[in-house]
Every structure is written in C-alpha cells, then in structure tokens.
C-alpha cells in the first residue's frame, strides 16, 4: 500500500491519498489537483515532487 500527503507538496493542504501503487495515487492526485487546486493538468515538475513524496503506508 502507498500513501501521499498533499501537504508535503502544497503547504496547508490536508488531503491524503492511499492506493496499492504509485499509479493509483497519481490518478487520485490529478483529480484532487483539478477539483481542489484548480489545475487543469499537473506540470511535470509537480508530478516529480508528488512521486518523490509517495511513501509506503
């Protein structure tokens, strides 16, 4: 199981995502970035930061 806390990349955000693999996390993060942070797409640099902060849950 994997976990990502959005606050590790976006200070103040309390959203936390869990999935069986990195791809599952990234799908959730993309939807969250659009719905809660207003991003139409996740820039490559931000995607790299998200991947760097995915941890084993």
Secondary structure, DSSP 8 states (H G I E B T S, - for coil): -EEEEGGGTSTT---EEEESSHHHHHHHHHHHHHHHH--SS--HHHHHHHHHH-EE-
